[in-house]
Structure formats: C-alpha cells, structure tokens
Amino acid sequence: MASISSIALSGMNAAQTQLNVSAHNVANLSTEGFKRQEVVQSEQTGGGVKTTVTRSPAEGSSLEADIVSQLQAKNGFLANLAVFKTSNQMVGVLLDKTV
C-alpha cells in the first residue's frame, strides 16, 4: 500500500496533467483540423491515480469542457495538496512525540 503522501502526490500530478491538456486545447482553439486531447484517469493498485492522455476522435474544440476541466484540475490539486500537508504535519507531530 502506498503512503498517504505518495497518493496525494499522484493526485497533484494528475491535476497538473489535466491542467496542461486543457491549456493545450484552449491554445489550439482556432487551429484548423485540431483534435482535442483528453485525460483518462484510473486507479493504481495500492492507491493513487494514473493518467493517460488520449486524442479525441472528432475534430473541433470544446471551450466549455476545457474551462470546466481547468477548474476541476485546480480544485483537485488544492485538495490533494491539503492532504499532503496534513500528512507531513502528522508525521512531524509523531516524531516530536517519540523524541
């Protein structure tokens, strides 16, 4: 089983990937023949998340979906960051108690 910190870190990395992909899609809104990229997330054995970037089969943009994806990525990153910080604080408190 993975540690809480490594699980939270995988969530932050997944959020960063999602943000990068949506920014790429927005930057290419006016590119003719552009096919959007999409992020597929799946759970890892033992905890955490794995991301895969795929290309949409259809041409065209979806600005609404990309803006929502950016907001989800931001909120997911912040939530995982809070878990990461709390985990580190807990370890620090445990070390203080044992010394």
N, C-alpha and C positions, 0 to 999 in steps of 0.2 A: 504494500500500500504506500502511495506517495505521501509526502509530508504536506501539511496544510499550505506551507509557503510555496511549494512547487506546484500545487494545484492552482493556487491563486495566480502565480506567475504564468502558468499556461493560459489562464483566462485573460490576463492582461495582454499576452502575446496574440491571442485570438482576436481580442478587441482591436489591437493595433493593425492586424491584418485586415480586418473588416473596414477600418477607417481608411487604410491605404487603398483598398479596392474601390470603395465608394468615391474617394477623391479622384482616382484614376478615371472612373466612369464619368464624373462631372466634368473633368478636364477635357474629355473627348466627346462631349455632347454634340458638337457640330461637325465631328469627323464623319464624312460620308462612308457608309458601309461598316461602321463601328459595331462590334458585338460586345455587349456589356460583360464584365467579369462578375462572377458571383462567388460568395464564400459559403462553403459547406462545412459545418462543424459537427464533429462526432466525439463521443466519449472515449476516453482511453481506459484500458484495463488498469485498475488500481487507482483511478482518479485523474482528473484533468480533462482537457479538451484538445482535440486535434483539428486543425483547419486545412482545408483543401480549396484552392482557387480553381474555378472552372469557368468556361466561356459559355455564355448564353447561346442557344442555337439560333435565335432570331436576331436580326439587325435592329438597331434603334436604341433610343435612350429611355430611361425612366427616372427622371429627376426626382419625382416624389419618393420612389423607393430608395434612391440613394441618400436623400436627406434623412429619411427615417432610419436608414442603416447607420448613418453617421451619429445620430442621436443615441441609437441603441449601443453603438460601439463606445461612445463617451460614457454612458451610464454603466455599461458592463465593466469598463476599465476602472472607473471610480469605485464600483462595488468590490471588485477583486483587490484593488489597492487597499481598501479599508480592511479586508480580511487579512492581507499580507501584513499590514502594520500591526493589527491586533495580535496576530500570531507571533510577530517579533517581540511585541511588548510582553506577551505571556511568557515567552522563553526567558526574557530578561528578568521578570519577576521570579520565575522559578530558580534561576541561577542566583539571584540575590538571597533567596530563602535557604539555599543549600550551602552557601558560603559562610 
